[in-house]
Amino acid sequence: MSTPTALHALTALEQADAVRTGDISPVELVRHHLARAEELDERYGAFLTRTPEAALDAAAGLEKAPRGTAGVLRGVPTAVKDLVETAGVVTTYGSKAFAAHVPDVDAHSVRRMREAGSVNLGKTNTPEFGCCCYTDNDLAGPARNPWDPSLSAGGSSGGAAVAVTLGLVPVAHASDGGGSIRIPAGLCGLFGLKLARGRVSSGPAGAEVTGLAVQGPLARSVRDAAALLDVLAGPEPGDPYWAPPLPPGEIFLQHAEREPGTLRIGRYASPAADGIDVDPECVAAWEHASRLLESLGHEVEDIPTPFGPEIGDHFVTAWGVQSLGRTVAPAQETLLRPVTRAWREYGRQVTGEQFAAAVNGMHRAARRGVEATRSYDVVLTPTLATLAQPVEHFDESGDPLVNLRRQSPFSAFTSPYNMTGQPAVSLPLYWTAEHGLPVGVQLVGRPADEATLISLSAQLEAAAPWRDRYAALL
């Protein structure tokens, strides 16, 4: 058992084991992480709302249960992205227009995390309505990259990524509508798992209209992410999408402990979007991952980019309409940030005919993309076309279109797989030589096949462990 000063360096499953064996109590564990959040959060912007009293009460309640009580994450501190309703806790969606909003019901994902014994320390930072590839808002300010606080942590799950990277929590809830788990994972050196459409319920709130967004885990280890996936996975009555479950008796964590076998992997590094140059370091990370996969016995082949540039227009149209998913009173619209207002103004101009054509276009492109790669078990791409950028790079005081163009390299490789609904991960296998910044690579699985991605990711983690990289931060 590690000393108390190193508790935050333990993985979520190691922390759960320590609670289970009695080496540490839930209250001690939660108190330790709360103190770390108090020390670091103001500088790095991980949280929009922290709930220390409620967390300690929950931890104390867990201590009254018999030791060894069921719950894979019993006593483990975690956090929920502030786009998801949490009963009795301010849920702002990153917006001043909802600064006093307190839901009276939990999202199903929040309930499942609580039933697994995890302890919520609060709501993590997110851009307004999750619209952006960076994390900044008028309530908490920017989420800063732990490897260099002058840089953005990415978005829209930037706060969750900061919290996990710094050990404020060992694993966190996040969501991904165009790359919002994989982008901050790639920039912050985490394992981020974007799940298959329908794997996790979006209820009881209404489902977003495009089917792009899913919830999932951000973690420092593959096993932790798989454990949280097991907690979150499964449909609820009324869900519009249902992913096929694992065979009876199987859980995703078991797949993190299985060899994947020899896989056929297709790779490409040219994004579908026109006018985007991929940073050489992102290409180097992709090449490094290719060589590592080959050294493990997998067959890696170059393939054409499976999508055409038209998918960008479809995505932008759908995203503009989706930005209207939060109802804002006309008098409150002035509280919204410039880029949010630009998205919503654009969305209002989209006709029903144009929206139907965009959704239909996304579906057609998704079918073509899945068909083009159906002979491969996994597809490898860079996670991003760019490295982490300064926080000021995403300034919203000028033309919103300039800001939006600056975001394009962050989602060029990720957003197509929100359209297809396939599971995808970002892995931290590469750090830049000059500045020591993490650069992620993306693996995409067959539809609904998180299991193969988890097995392969665990194999890569064992072959090229990244845990020691966090020593300077933890």
N, C-alpha and C positions, 0 to 999 in steps of 0.2 A: 504494500500500500504506500502510495506517495505521501509526502508530507502535505499538510494543509495548504502551504503556499503554492503547491503545484497542482491543486485540485482542478483548476481551470485548464490545465494542459492535458487532462485525461479525456479520452473520447466519451461520448454519451453512454456507450455500452459499458465502458470501464467504470464510469460513475454509477451506473445502475447496479453493477456487480458489487461495488463498494457499499452501496446502500443495502443490498440484499444480504450481504454477509455481516452487516453491522459495523464495518470499519468506519463508516461515516453515517451520520443521520441526515434525513432530508432537510431539516432546519439548518444544520451546519453547512450543508452543500449549497443551499439557496442563499444563506447569509453571505457566504464567500463570494458567490457570483454577483450578488447585489452590491457588495463593497467594490468589486472590480468595475462594475458598471458606473457606480458613483464616481470612481476615480477617472475613468477614460471617456465616458459617453459625451461629455460636453465638448471635448476636443474633436471627436471623430463623428458624431452625429448618427449613432446607431438607432436610437429610439426616438419616437414621437411622444410616447407616454410610457412611463415606468410605473409599475404597481407593486411597490415593495411590501406594503401591509398585506395586500391580498395574497401575495406570493408566500409570505411567511405563515399566514393563516392556513393556506393550502398545505404547506410543508408540515405544519404541526398536525393537521388532520391526518396526513399520511403516517405520521409516527404512531398514531393511536391504533393503526391496523397492525395485525401480526406480522412479524418479520417474514419475508419471503412471499408476501401477498402478491398475487398475479399482477402483471403490468410490466411490459418489457422496458418501459422508461420510468419506472417508479422512482420518484424523488429527483429526476433529472431536470435541471432548469432549461427552459426553452423560451421562445418568443414567437409572436404571431404578427405577420405583416399587417399593416394598418389599412389594407384594403378589404379586410375580412371582419365581419361582425363578431364582437365579443361582448356578451351580456354584461351590463353594469360597468363597462370600461369605455372611456371616450374613444370613439372610432372616427377618425377625421377624414379618411381617404386622402390624406396629405393636403387638405384644403381648408383655408380659413372659413369658407362657407359652411363647413361642418365642424368647426372648432369645439362646439358644445354638444355634438351628437353622441348620445349614449344609447346603444341598442338594448332591447329588452330580451333578446334571444341570441344564443350562440350559433355561429355557423356549424354545420355538421363536422367539419374538420377540427374546429376548436373543441367541440364536445369529445370527439374521438381521442384527441391528444390528452385531454383531462382524464378520460376514462383509462388511458394507458398509464396513468400515474405521473405524467410530466407536470411541471410547475411553470406556469406562464409568468415571466418577469415583466411583460408589457408588450406594447405595440411598436413594431420596427418602422423606421423611416422609409418613406416612399414618395415619389413625385406625385403631384396632384392627379388623382384618379388613375395613377399608374400609366400615364400617357407617354412618358419619356424614357429614353435609354440611359439617363443619368438620374441621380436622386438629389433633388433640391426642392424646397417649398418655402412658403412664407411663415411656417410655424416653427420648424426646427432648423432650417437651413440645410446645407449640403451634408451628405454622407461622404466622408473622406477616406481615401484608400489607406489602409493600415501600413502598407509598404512605403508610402510616401504621402503624407497628409495634404500636400499641395495638389494631389491628383484626385479625380473623381473615383468613387467606388463603383460607378456604373449604376444601372437601374433596369427595371424599377424596383427590384428587391435589394437595393443597395444597403439599406439599414440592416437587413438580415445578414447580408454578407459581412459587413463590418462586425456585427455582434459575434458571429462565429469565428471569424479570423482572429479577433482579439481575445477570444475565450470568455466573452461576457456570457455566452451560452455555448454548449458544445454542438448543438444542432438546432436549426430553426426552420419554421414554416416559411414558405415563399410562394410566389406565383409567377406565371410566365405566359404572356400573350403574344410576344414577338421576339422573345429572347431574355425575358426579365429575370429568369433564374440563371441562365447560362452566361449572360453578359457579365454580371457581377462576379460569378464564379470564375470566369476567365480572367478578369482583372484583379481579383483578390486572391487567387491561388487556391480555390476551393473545388470540391466535387459538387457539381450542381446537376440535379436530375429533373429534367422536364418530362413529365409523365405522358402516357398515351391519353388521348381524348376519352373522357368517361371513366378513367381509372379512379378519380377522386370526385366525390359529389361537390357540386357548387352550391348546394342548397343550405338552408331553406330560402335564401334570396333567389330572385329570378336569375336564370342563366343569361350570360351576356349573349347578344344576338348573333354573333359570328361563329361561335364555336372555337375561337382562337385560344382562349385563356384556360390554363389548368393550374392547379395548386400542386406543390411538391416540396421536397427537402433541399436545403443547403447544409453541407456538412464538411468536416475536415477528413472524414474517412468514408469509404464506400459502404462499410458495414453499418455505420450510423445512419447513412441515407437510406439503406435498405430497411433498417429497423423502423424508421419513421414512415417509410412507404407502407410497411405492413400495418401500421397504425391507421394511416389515412385511407388506405385502399378499400374500395367497395362501394356499390351504388346505394342510394337511398330512394325510397318510393317517390316517383314523379320526376326523376332525373331524365333529361332529354337524351343523354348519351350513356351507354354502359359498355365498358371494356370487358372482354371475356376474362374470367378469373383464372388463376392458376389451378392446376389439377387438385382435387381434394387432398388435404393433408400437407400441401406444400405452402411455404411462405417465401417471400423474396429474400429474407436474410439467409436462408439455406443456399440460395444461388450465389451469394457472396463467398461461399465456402466450397464451391464446386468449380472444377476446371471447365472452361468453355468448349474444349475440343478444338480441332483445327477449323478455323473460320475463313470464309472467302470475303475479303474486304475490298470494296471499291473506294477510290479516293479522288477528290477533285479540289482545286484551290482557286478556281475562278468563280466569283459570285455571279448570280444571274443578272443582278442590277448593272446597268451601264454606268460607266464613268467612275467606278470605284477601283482604286489601286490598292492592292493588298500589301501591307507593310512587310518588308523582308523578314523581320523577326517573327511575324505570324506564319510566314511560309517556312521559316527555319523550324519553328515548333511543330508544324505539320510534317515536315521531312523527318524530324527526330522521332515523332510518334510512329511514322511509317517504318522506320528502321527497327524500332523497338518491337513493333508487331511482327515484323518478319523474323526477328531473332527468337520470338516465342513460337515460331512455326506456322504462323498464319500466312495466307496467300493475299498479297496486297497488289491491286491492279489499278492503273489509271483509268478513269471513266470520264465521259463528257459531263459537263454540268447538266443535271437532269431537269432544269427549269429554264424557261425563257424570260426575257426582261419584262414581259407583260405582267408577270405576277406582281411587280411593284405597284402598278396602277391599281390592280385589284385590291391589294392590301391597304393602300392609302385610302381608297374609297370606303372600305369596310371599317378601317380604324377611325375614320372621321365620324361615321355613324355611331360606332361603338362608344366614342367619347361622350355621347349624349346620354349614356346609360344612367348617369346620376342626375336626378331632377334637381335643378337649382332654380329658386325663385328669381324672377327677373331683377328684383332689387339687389339680389346677392351676386349677380353675374360680375359686377365690378370687383368683387373680392377675388375672382379667379386670376391666375397668372396669364401673361400674354400668350404663351404657347398653348395653354389649355383653351383659352378663348379662340385662338386661331383654329384649333382642331374642331371645336364645336361650331364655329361659324361655317367652316367648310362642310361639316356634317349636315347642317341644316339646309345647305344648298343642293345636297344630293337628292335626286328624285327617287321615288320608289322603283322606277324602271332601271335607273343607274345602279341602285343598290342591289337589286335582283341580278343584274348582269355581272356585278362584281363578285357576288357570292357564287354565282354559277361559274364564273371564270376561275375563281379560286379552286372550286371543286374539280373542274376539268384539268387545270394545271396540276393539282394534287394527284389525280389519277394517273396522268402521264408520268409524273415524277416517280411515283411508287412503281409503276409498270417498268420504267426504265432501269430501276435498280433491284428488281425482284429476284434476280439471280445471285444477289449478294446478301450475306448474313448481316453485315454492318457497312455503313458508309462513313468515311473519315473526311472531315474538312477542318480548316481553322475554325475556332469559335468566333473570332472577330477578324475584321480586315484592318484593324488599327490597334495601337497600344493605348494604355490609359492616358487620358488627356487632363490638363489642368482644370480645376473646378471652374475657372473663369471662361474656359472654352465654350461653355454652354450658357453664357450670359443671355438673359431674356429681354434686355433693355432695347435691343435693336429690332431689325426685321425678323419676325418669327420664321420666315422661310429660310433665312440664313442658318438659324438654329436647327431647323429640321434637316437641312442638307448636311450639317455637321454630325447629325445622329446616324445618317445612313450607313457609314462603315461599321457601326456597332451591331446592326441587325441584319446585314446582308446575307450572312450564312445561317442565321438562326430562324428568322421569320418564316422561311418556306416550310419548315417542319411544324409550325403552328397551323399552317394551312392543311398539311397532310394529316395532322393529328398523330404522327409517329412519335414514339419516345426518343429522347436524345439526351446526351450528357455532355458536360464540359469537364475535362480532366486537367489537373495542374502538373504537367509533365516537363515543363520547360520554363527556365528563368533567363532573362536577358543577362549577358555577361557584363555590360557596362553599369547598369543601375540595379541589377538584381530584382527586376520586376517579373511577376508571373505572367505567362502567356498561355492561354488555354487552347486545347484542341477539342473538337466536337466529334463524338461518335453518335451515329443515328441508327436505331434498330428497325427491324421490321415492324409493321403495325401491331401494336399491343404487346410487343416482345421486350418488355423491360428486363425480363429474366436473363436473356443473353447479354444485354448491355451490362448488367450488374456483375455477371460472372467474368466477362472480359475486363471490366474496369477493375475488379478486385485482383485479377491476374496482373494487370499493368501496375497497380499500386504495389503489389508484392515485388515485382521486378524492378521498379524504379520508385521506391518509397519517397513520399514528399513530406512525411510528418516532421522530420528534423528541420525542415525549412522554417518552421514556425518558432524555433527555439528563441530567436531574437525578439519575437513579438510576445511570446508567452512567458 
